[in-house]
Amino acid sequence: MSDDCNRTPFWQRQPQLPLEIQRFFQARTEAALGDPEARQILVWPTILGAPALRRAHPEGVPEPELLDHAARMLSALGHHDPAAAWAGHRTAWPDTAEAGAMGWRPAAGWGAWGPLVSLRCGWQLAALTPLPLGARYPLACGVSLFNHGLYHECHDALEPLWDGAEGELKGQLKGQLQGLILLAGGYHHLQQHNLRGMMSLWEEALGRLEACGGRVATPWGEVRAEAALDLTARRLDHGRRATDDADDDAVWGPLWALDRPTWELA
């Protein structure tokens, strides 16, 4: 796991997002997970919402500067014509930007959420850019997103694998994949400080994963989540002992103080 991954800004409580912002993320996440070519759509929100650029260009980022910032990120994805990519993006995703007096700025629908939109899209891009393509890509997405603290997106990556499991994959493996999905969902509830939802998902996740010891063998590789299971069991134990009259620090402090869980894809 990279040092950047270790320093994920999402290993802390996260705000409840407005529905419009949730839909903004959902549409882009689903596109990038479904087609590696679509990862480039995350480049533009990352740039346009960046606080330093917004302060430097309150009336809009000049297009040449926007394309210059995008060039390196697009190149890492195999795209070498930022102008064409930006023109295509504006047509396909008109809710990304609007023209300002001096250039491009985030669409009005972002409201005050621009910095978080930039941060989350940038972190998704960091998680997805280096991944192997082909049949292994969806599972690799789930593991990388989990390791970057993007638990909601991890759920979105793994759910199609679980939903599409048929034949020999439908029995034990389907239950184990669901265990990974539930584990990620519980950590999303931790980010929201939803104790009841977190505990419920983790209880079921551990029930599905303990039999395999946290090692889920799939046709696309083996997810090794043994350490994550141990850390989750310790958090569950603390949650069970939390009382209704305990203050927030007593309930949540120990849950955040334990190591952040990670998975390995072998």
C-alpha positions in Angstrom: 0.0 0.0 0.0 1.4 3.4 -0.9 2.2 6.2 1.5 -0.5 8.3 -0.1 -3.0 5.5 0.6 -1.8 5.4 4.3 -2.6 9.1 4.6 -6.1 8.9 3.2 -8.2 11.9 4.3 -11.3 9.7 4.6 -10.1 7.9 7.7 -12.3 10.1 9.8 -15.9 11.1 10.2 -17.5 12.2 6.9 -20.4 14.7 6.4 -23.8 13.6 5.1 -23.9 14.8 1.5 -26.9 16.5 -0.2 -28.7 14.2 -2.6 -27.6 16.2 -5.6 -23.9 15.7 -4.7 -24.5 12.0 -3.9 -26.0 11.6 -7.4 -23.0 13.5 -8.9 -20.6 11.0 -7.3 -22.7 8.0 -8.0 -23.0 8.6 -11.8 -19.2 9.1 -12.2 -18.3 6.2 -9.9 -20.5 3.8 -11.8 -19.1 4.9 -15.1 -15.5 4.6 -14.0 -16.0 1.2 -12.4 -17.9 -0.1 -15.4 -15.4 1.0 -18.0 -11.7 1.8 -17.3 -11.8 4.3 -20.2 -14.3 6.4 -18.2 -11.8 7.0 -15.4 -10.9 10.2 -17.2 -14.2 11.8 -16.1 -12.8 12.1 -12.6 -10.0 14.3 -13.8 -12.1 17.4 -14.4 -14.0 17.7 -11.1 -10.7 17.1 -9.3 -9.2 20.2 -11.0 -12.2 22.5 -11.1 -13.0 22.1 -7.4 -9.4 22.4 -6.1 -9.4 25.2 -3.5 -6.1 26.7 -4.6 -7.2 27.0 -8.2 -10.6 28.5 -7.1 -8.8 31.1 -5.0 -6.5 31.9 -7.9 -9.3 32.0 -10.5 -12.6 33.0 -8.8 -14.0 33.9 -12.2 -13.1 30.6 -13.8 -9.9 28.7 -14.6 -8.6 29.7 -18.0 -9.0 26.8 -20.4 -5.2 26.6 -21.3 -4.5 26.2 -17.6 -7.2 23.7 -17.1 -5.9 21.6 -19.9 -2.3 21.9 -18.6 -3.4 20.6 -15.2 -5.3 17.7 -16.8 -2.5 16.6 -19.2 -0.5 14.6 -16.6 -3.5 12.9 -15.1 -4.9 12.0 -18.5 -1.5 10.8 -19.7 -1.4 8.3 -16.8 -4.7 6.9 -18.2 -3.4 6.7 -21.7 -5.0 9.8 -23.1 -2.8 12.4 -24.7 -5.2 15.0 -26.1 -6.6 17.1 -23.2 -8.5 19.4 -25.5 -10.4 16.6 -27.1 -11.0 14.9 -23.8 -12.4 18.2 -22.3 -14.7 18.8 -25.3 -16.1 15.3 -25.1 -16.5 15.6 -21.3 -18.5 18.8 -21.6 -20.9 17.2 -24.0 -21.4 14.0 -21.9 -21.3 15.5 -18.5 -22.7 19.1 -18.6 -23.2 19.1 -14.8 -19.4 19.4 -14.3 -18.7 23.0 -15.3 -20.1 26.2 -16.5 -18.4 29.1 -18.2 -17.2 32.0 -16.1 -16.0 35.4 -17.0 -12.4 34.2 -17.4 -12.7 30.5 -17.9 -14.3 27.4 -16.4 -15.7 27.0 -12.9 -17.7 24.2 -11.1 -21.4 24.0 -12.0 -23.7 25.8 -9.7 -25.1 22.5 -8.5 -21.9 21.8 -6.6 -22.8 24.7 -4.2 -20.3 24.9 -1.3 -19.2 21.3 -1.8 -16.5 22.0 -4.4 -13.5 21.2 -2.2 -14.9 17.9 -1.1 -16.0 17.0 -4.7 -12.4 17.7 -5.8 -10.9 15.7 -3.0 -13.1 12.7 -3.4 -12.9 12.5 -7.2 -9.1 12.9 -6.9 -8.9 10.1 -4.4 -11.0 7.9 -6.6 -8.7 8.7 -9.4 -5.7 7.8 -7.3 -7.3 4.5 -6.3 -8.3 3.5 -9.9 -5.5 4.8 -12.1 -2.8 2.1 -11.5 -5.1 -0.9 -11.6 -4.8 -3.9 -13.9 -7.4 -3.9 -16.7 -9.4 -6.8 -18.1 -11.4 -9.3 -16.0 -9.4 -8.5 -12.9 -10.3 -4.8 -12.9 -13.6 -4.8 -11.0 -12.2 -6.8 -8.1 -9.0 -4.7 -8.1 -11.2 -1.6 -7.9 -13.0 -2.9 -4.8 -9.7 -3.7 -3.0 -8.0 -0.4 -3.9 -11.1 1.7 -3.0 -11.3 0.0 0.4 -7.7 0.6 1.0 -8.1 4.3 0.2 -10.9 4.7 2.7 -13.6 5.0 0.0 -16.0 2.5 1.4 -19.1 3.5 -0.4 -17.3 3.2 -3.7 -15.9 -0.1 -2.7 -19.4 -1.4 -2.1 -20.3 -0.1 -5.6 -17.3 -1.9 -7.2 -18.0 -5.3 -5.6 -21.8 -5.4 -5.8 -21.9 -6.3 -9.6 -19.5 -9.2 -9.0 -21.8 -10.5 -6.2 -25.0 -9.8 -8.2 -23.6 -11.5 -11.3 -22.3 -14.6 -9.6 -23.8 -17.7 -11.2 -23.1 -21.4 -11.6 -20.2 -22.5 -9.5 -19.7 -18.9 -8.2 -23.2 -18.7 -6.8 -22.8 -20.7 -3.6 -20.1 -20.1 -1.1 -18.2 -17.4 -3.1 -21.4 -15.3 -3.4 -21.8 -15.3 0.3 -18.2 -14.4 0.9 -18.3 -11.5 -1.6 -21.4 -10.3 0.2 -19.3 -10.5 3.4 -16.7 -8.1 1.9 -19.5 -5.8 0.7 -21.0 -5.7 4.2 -17.6 -5.1 5.8 -17.1 -2.1 3.6 -20.6 -0.9 4.3 -20.0 -1.1 8.0 -16.9 1.2 7.6 -19.0 3.6 5.6 -21.4 3.7 8.6 -18.4 4.3 10.9 -17.6 7.4 8.7 -21.2 8.5 9.3 -21.1 7.7 13.0 -24.1 5.5 12.6 -23.5 3.0 15.4 -26.6 0.7 14.8 -26.0 0.4 11.1 -22.3 -0.2 11.5 -22.8 -2.9 14.1 -25.5 -4.7 12.1 -23.4 -4.9 8.9 -20.3 -6.0 10.7 -22.1 -8.7 12.6 -23.3 -10.2 9.3 -20.0 -9.6 7.5 -18.0 -11.5 10.1 -20.6 -14.3 10.1 -20.0 -14.7 6.3 -16.2 -14.3 6.4 -15.0 -16.1 9.5 -15.4 -19.6 8.0 -12.9 -18.8 5.3 -10.7 -16.9 7.7 -11.0 -13.7 5.7 -9.4 -15.1 2.6 -11.9 -14.9 -0.3 -10.7 -16.9 -3.4 -12.3 -15.7 -6.7 -11.6 -16.3 -10.4 -10.0 -12.8 -10.4 -7.7 -13.3 -7.5 -7.8 -13.9 -3.8 -8.8 -11.1 -1.4 -6.9 -11.4 1.9 -8.8 -9.6 4.6 -7.6 -11.5 7.7 -6.2 -8.5 9.5 -9.3 -6.4 8.6 -11.5 -9.1 10.1 -9.5 -9.0 13.4 -9.7 -5.2 13.6 -13.4 -5.3 12.8 -14.0 -7.9 15.5 -12.3 -5.7 18.0 -14.4 -2.8 17.0 -17.5 -4.9 17.3 -16.5 -5.9 20.8 -16.1 -2.3 21.8 -19.5 -1.4 20.2 -21.3 -4.1 22.1 -20.0 -2.6 25.3 -21.0 1.0 24.5 -23.8 2.2 26.7 -26.6 4.5 25.7 -25.5 7.3 28.0 -21.8 7.2 26.9 -20.6 10.4 25.3 -19.4 10.5 21.7 -15.7 10.4 22.6 -16.1 7.3 24.6 -18.1 5.6 21.8 -16.2 6.6 18.7 -12.7 7.5 20.0 -11.5 3.9 20.4 -13.0 2.8 17.1 -10.9 5.4 15.2 -7.9 4.8 17.4 -7.5 1.2 16.2 -5.5 0.7 12.9 -7.3 1.3 9.7 -8.1 -2.0 8.0 -6.8 -2.9 4.6 -7.2 -5.8 2.1 -4.6 -7.4 -0.1 -5.3 -8.8 -3.6 -3.2 -11.8 -4.5 
